[in-house]
Amino acid sequence: MSAAIQIWLPIFGDEPYFTSWGLTPSWGYYDHPGLIGWISTAIIKLENLLGIVNHGILHRVFMLLLGVVTVVLLAKYLGRHMDGQPMVLLLGFAALPTSMVVFNVFFNDTVLAVTLLVFLIFTEKAYSDSRWNWAAIILAGGAFGASLLLKYSAGIFYLAVVGYLLVSPQGRQFLFGKFAVISVIAGVIFLQNVYWNYQNCSVNFAFNFAFRRIEADMIGLVHV
């Protein structure tokens, strides 16, 4: 089904916008952090090596691969927490209209869905492990740092996890222990974008948190 959608669905909307960032690599962009542009840069370089002129073909392949990664991660996670094979849930997830759109159009939320999934899965793994599972901690922190470099709204998921952990003694112990380390790892990764914003008049932060809904009006003519 996904392959058929890739053939039928033209490149439109946000897809060419994010893809074009790969032609001008930067530490950040007008309305987003830089990670999606870096991914697009790597894909375009591979396209050039393969002699593919029509930019966007490998971006679609990349989306299909992310869909496969997501299904594999969910299968392993659900397999650990459910009796038997979780095929019914996986098929239901794959059939959701949201899944069809997210994993067949190259835009920021697609990659964000995967990085957040990795963050949540390995945070839960670190939480359920009585010992300090450093592999899970580093993967959770790295995945959330990547999420922040894709979209600032990833912070909502972080706050949701913090809220969940605050309601139980075991959760609070994890919050101020292993999860604090996860947060530091993610914060160190995100510092790159903070520095880039500082050097570029906080353009990302200003657009996303202050000016996204502002429209032009007659007041601007007074200042011309």
C-alpha positions in Angstrom: 0.0 0.0 0.0 2.8 2.5 0.9 4.6 1.7 -2.3 1.5 2.4 -4.3 0.9 5.7 -2.5 4.5 6.7 -3.2 4.0 6.2 -7.0 0.5 7.8 -7.1 1.0 10.7 -4.7 2.9 13.7 -6.2 5.4 15.8 -4.2 3.4 18.6 -2.7 2.9 20.9 0.4 5.7 20.8 2.9 7.6 18.0 1.1 9.4 20.2 -1.5 9.9 22.9 1.1 11.9 20.6 3.5 13.6 18.9 0.6 14.9 22.2 -0.8 16.7 22.8 2.5 19.1 20.1 1.4 20.3 22.3 -1.4 21.4 25.0 1.1 22.9 23.3 4.2 22.6 25.4 7.4 22.7 25.0 11.1 19.1 26.2 11.2 16.3 27.6 9.0 13.7 30.3 9.2 10.9 28.3 10.9 12.6 25.1 12.0 15.8 23.8 13.6 18.3 22.2 11.3 18.1 18.4 11.5 15.5 17.9 8.7 17.7 20.0 6.4 20.8 17.9 7.3 18.9 14.7 6.5 17.8 16.2 3.1 21.4 17.3 2.4 22.6 13.7 2.9 19.9 12.3 0.7 20.5 14.8 -2.1 24.2 14.0 -2.0 23.4 10.4 -2.4 21.1 11.2 -5.3 23.9 13.1 -7.0 26.3 10.2 -6.6 23.7 7.8 -8.1 22.9 10.3 -10.9 19.3 10.8 -9.9 18.3 14.3 -11.2 14.7 14.4 -9.9 15.3 15.3 -6.3 12.7 13.7 -4.1 12.8 10.1 -5.2 15.2 9.0 -2.4 13.3 11.1 0.0 10.2 9.0 -0.6 12.4 5.8 -0.2 13.6 7.2 3.1 10.0 7.6 4.3 9.3 4.0 3.4 12.3 2.9 5.4 11.2 5.0 8.4 7.9 3.2 8.2 9.6 -0.2 8.3 11.7 1.0 11.3 8.6 2.1 13.1 6.8 -1.2 12.6 9.9 -3.1 13.8 10.3 -1.0 16.9 6.6 -1.3 17.7 6.6 -5.1 17.1 9.5 -5.6 19.5 8.1 -3.3 22.1 4.6 -4.8 22.0 6.1 -8.3 21.9 7.8 -7.6 25.3 4.5 -6.4 26.9 1.9 -8.6 25.3 1.2 -12.3 25.2 1.5 -13.7 21.6 2.1 -11.8 18.4 0.8 -8.2 18.4 -0.1 -8.4 14.7 -3.6 -7.0 15.2 -2.4 -3.8 16.8 0.4 -3.4 14.2 -2.1 -3.9 11.3 -4.4 -1.4 13.0 -1.6 1.1 13.3 -0.5 0.6 9.7 -4.1 1.1 8.5 -4.7 4.4 10.3 -5.1 7.3 7.9 -2.6 9.2 10.0 0.0 6.5 9.5 -0.7 6.5 5.7 0.0 10.2 5.5 2.9 10.5 8.0 4.9 7.7 6.5 4.3 8.6 2.8 5.0 12.3 2.8 8.5 13.7 3.5 7.9 16.4 6.1 9.1 17.2 9.5 6.5 15.4 11.5 7.4 12.1 9.8 10.9 12.0 11.2 9.7 13.5 14.5 7.3 10.5 14.9 10.2 8.1 14.7 12.5 10.0 17.1 9.8 10.4 19.6 8.9 6.7 19.4 12.6 5.8 20.1 12.7 8.3 23.0 9.5 6.9 24.6 10.5 3.2 24.1 14.0 3.6 25.6 12.8 5.9 28.4 10.4 3.2 29.4 13.2 0.6 29.1 15.4 2.6 31.4 12.5 3.1 33.8 11.7 -0.6 34.0 15.3 -1.7 34.4 16.4 -1.7 38.0 20.0 -1.1 37.0 21.5 1.9 35.1 21.0 0.8 31.5 23.3 3.3 29.9 22.5 2.1 26.3 18.8 2.9 26.9 19.6 6.2 28.6 21.9 7.4 25.9 19.5 6.3 23.1 16.5 8.0 24.9 18.5 11.2 25.4 19.9 11.2 21.8 16.4 10.6 20.3 14.8 13.4 22.3 17.6 15.7 21.4 17.0 14.9 17.7 13.3 15.5 18.3 14.0 19.0 19.5 16.2 19.6 16.5 13.2 18.7 14.3 10.4 20.6 16.0 10.1 22.5 19.3 6.6 21.0 19.9 8.5 17.8 20.9 8.7 19.6 24.3 5.0 18.8 24.8 5.8 15.0 24.9 8.7 15.7 27.4 6.3 17.6 29.7 3.8 14.7 29.4 6.4 12.2 30.5 7.5 14.4 33.4 3.8 14.8 34.5 3.4 11.0 34.4 6.6 10.4 36.5 5.6 12.9 39.1 2.5 11.0 40.3 4.3 8.0 41.9 7.3 7.7 44.2 9.1 5.3 41.8 8.4 7.8 39.0 9.9 10.7 41.0 13.0 8.6 41.8 13.4 7.9 38.1 12.7 11.6 37.2 15.5 12.9 39.4 17.9 10.2 38.6 18.0 8.4 35.2 15.6 10.8 33.5 17.7 13.8 34.6 20.6 12.2 32.7 18.4 11.7 29.7 17.4 15.3 29.8 21.0 16.5 30.1 22.0 14.4 27.0 19.1 15.9 25.0 19.9 19.4 26.3 23.5 19.2 25.1 22.4 18.2 21.6 19.8 21.0 21.6 22.4 23.6 22.6 23.5 23.7 19.0 20.1 25.2 18.0 20.1 27.6 20.9 23.5 28.9 19.8 22.4 29.2 16.2 19.3 31.2 17.3 21.5 33.5 19.4 23.6 34.2 16.3 20.6 34.8 14.1 18.4 37.1 16.1 16.4 34.1 17.6 14.6 33.7 14.3 13.3 30.2 15.0 12.1 31.0 18.5 10.5 34.3 17.5 8.6 32.8 14.6 7.3 29.7 16.5 6.6 31.3 19.8 5.6 34.9 19.1 4.9 35.8 15.5 3.4 32.6 13.8 -0.2 34.0 14.0 0.6 37.7 13.3 -0.8 38.9 10.0 0.2 42.0 8.0 -2.0 45.1 8.5 -2.2 48.8 7.8 0.1 49.6 10.8 3.1 48.5 8.8 2.5 51.3 6.2 3.0 53.9 8.9 6.6 52.7 9.5 7.5 52.6 5.8 
